[in-house]
Amino acid sequence: MVLKSKNTKSKRTNKLELHPRNPHRARYDFALLADSCPELSGFIQLNQYGNESVDFANPNAVKTLNRALLSHFYGVAFWDIPPGYLCPPIPGRADYIHYLADLLATSNQGVIPRGKNIKVLDVGVGANCVYPIIGHQEYGWQFVGSDVNPIAVSACDTIIKSNVCLKGAITARLQTHSAKIFDGVWKEKDRFDLTLCNPPFHTSESAMIDESQRKWRGVKGKTPSVEKPVLNFGGTAPELWCDGGEAGFVSRMVKESVQYADRCFWFTSLVARQGNLDTIYRTLKDVGARQVKTIDMAQGQKISRFVAWSFLEDNQIDYWKDNYWQG
């Protein structure tokens, strides 16, 4: 097989701009958000510049802001997560979804495939279910979200069942094999147009704590007074670290994806650390991926990216579009 487009990147006029279709590009209108979620009012305060904001170091404020955003922009009437579980920034999650839509459009004469015919697998959906919510509400896609944590799967089920707009569109599946990624949740008849993943970043809990403390010192200018700094966005062990960290996880995902080569159009994963790309590229070359693309995007106040790969031949791509994307 021939490796194509090893490092195709999106062109941005401003590196920190969110995707043009991302509704979170503008400054938050806290009055409107509080109308959608009245409890947000208790967290709104003036920042050092005299603008309305919330304390992003407060996990409860962050969770309530997310609840307001999901209600106002995506019509989600109920959203909650168990204490300590990952509470992701909504704008960055939306960016990934919109760039995935563009990725599909590049194979469809610039037209984004929409509706229930488009099937997406979210690897590590977490308790928050945010990617499936945004993807379904923005494009009508159908989602399967997998997770190794039964509490996270249960929380997702509760969110889905509590929102009429999500019922029948999202399914949460428990991954019972912690060492596996696709195996065990990818059923025999499953076909996915996309897979997406926000992989564990750190190699261990101690590595995560060390980095959190370094960031804390950089912001506060002094040594943290607690051994484990509070993570304002939360996160459980499988969400934050794994053997080999981000590079190891994505490389394992790449190797497993070979078994599903003709049952997925694009496999993708976020890659937070640019230095991990070379390892991932080498693995993709080793497994014979036909197309590899790296898409740059903003994730909050930093630049992130996702890597996408496909094994489909040209005739398979034509068949896929004609048979799965029409109607």
ABEGO torsion letter per residue (X at the ends): XBBBGABBBBBBABAABBBAABAAABBBBAAAAAAABAAAAAABBBBAAGBBBBBAABAAAAAAAAAAAAAAAAGBABBBBBBGBBBBBAAAAAAAAAAAAAAAAAAAGGBBBBEAABBBBBBGAEAAGAAAAAAAAAAGBBBBBBBABAAAAAAAAAAAAABAAABGABBBBBBABAABAABGABBAABBBABBBBBBBABABAAAAAAAAAAAAAAAAGBBBABABBBBAAEEBAAAABBBGEAAAAAAAAAAAAAAAAAABABBBBBBABAAAAAAAAAAAAAAGBABBBBBBBBBEABBBBBBBBBABBAAAAAAAAAAAABX
